[in-house]
């Protein structure tokens, strides 16, 4: 294990590196200070970081909030799709178009303070492994990242805490779709999203491309905040999604957790979470106005990325694709040697469960059971 991996899995503050002290203490109280001994150093790192975050957050709010409040963002483009369905790849492709902006690694993990603590970018970059723990996707401080991590630090109303505090994992699962949550929770989350989009827009001065797999089950909530938003949904063979999701959870949880993970129910949790998110998506996608939702098949994007991206640009009227094509091809050339994970044959028991419980996805997108 390299020193970067050791830091990430045992010492680093993980998904709570940008939380403020008061929010951190409230989270500890809600979980009865249930941090297991192997992760006491991580908790200490979070505590130390939260003090700095609180200080700089106060300054940043005082200095910039008026300008942020006056910002009128363009409707975002949301990349939807369950984990391991190709959302990161699609997000990375769109991020190469200089006409758009996106939150990078630093901006999602330090949402309160990323303007006034830019001096920390280099320090954080030193501790990042070269690739993600679950696959060979490049990690770098300036790469696109999920806004879910920002909303986690801003609100603590996020599924991310399902991995951070797994003993209350099913409680935090509610925030994947917010079904069953209170109106106060929904309002807090929507206000945080609105503010964060304004802040990013004020900072970058461009329309935003945002990606969070959990947004797939939150279409109604997103439209309430951004009625004119556009959406691109990417789907992949459900069998491959299941295998990759289980593998990814085993690899990524050690980066975030404050409690000893129990992997014995991981397959069932993967099945359940997919069901919840896609039940919401299939019910709510009809709320998206005509011309503002585009569907992409991962396998088609992999086989013909330029053609699929051109179809996306035309379908959602994202601008002149010819302006972007050369840059897109250059980026595709740079990742031509990327190797995907290889998984063993799916066990018959789990293959039968996926086929039965995710049947609508097979039928909806034409995958063979």
Secondary structure, 3 states (H helix, E strand, C coil): CCHHHHHHHHHCCHHHCCCCHHHHHHHHHHCCCCCCHHHHHHHHHHHHHHHHHHHHHHHHHHHHHHHHHCCCCCCCEEEECCCCCCHHHHHHHHHCCCCEECCEHHHHHCCCCCCCCHHHHHHHHHCCCCECCCCCCECCCCCECCCHHHHHHHHCCCCHHHHHCHHHHHHHHHHHCCCCCCHHHHHHHHHHHHHHHHHHHHHHCCEEEEECHHHHHCHHHHHHHCCCCEEEEEECCHHHHHHHHHHHHHHHHHHHCCCCCCHHHHHHHHHHHHHHHHHHHHHHHHHCCCCCEEEEEHHHHHHCHHHHHHHHHHHHCCCCHHHHHHHHHHHHHHCCCCCCCCCCCCCHHHHHHHHHHCHHHHHHHCCCC
